[in-house]
Amino acid sequence: MKYYAYEEFKNDTQTLIHQVKGFEAETLVGIARGGLTLAHAMAEGLDLRAVQTLRTELYDGEHKRSQITVFDTVVLHNVQRVLVLDDIADSGETLAVVMQYLEDRYPQIIFKAATLFYKKTSVYTPHFWVNEAEDWIDFFWERDFK
């Protein structure tokens, strides 16, 4: 297990901001919960107020469900480019489902995904990512506020 401290998050978020600038996203969508901290930081760094969220559920405690449920509050009108944010593409199932869901719902919009971490075993490869993970990541927001 790797502890991921705030200082690492701050530096990696700056790196991710520089990676995505050329995409010129008009809206950010953070996947709750892991993508929310990143979405807020990215919005500040990109000077972008259009931040939305959606929530997914794949686990009930430690038990994995057979299907991901998407709870959607996203409304995307008059935008062409949306950046979807999550903390990690671990199995990649969440990102794959969310990206397909958004692309099906808004076929006229270009969606790209960005994460802090990516595992080579993920079924979905984000367009932008900073670190390759081989171990479980213990994010500071998961440990430091308990």
JONORSUL-V833553 format. One record per helix or strand. SS is the DSSP state (H for helix, E for strand). FROM is the first residue (numbers start at 1). LEN is the number of residues. If there is no record, write none. Layout:
SS|FROM|LEN, SS|FROM|LEN
//
This chain:
E|2|3, H|6|18, E|27|6, H|34|13, E|51|10, E|63|10, E|81|9, H|93|13, E|110|9, E|128|5, E|137|3, H|140|4
//
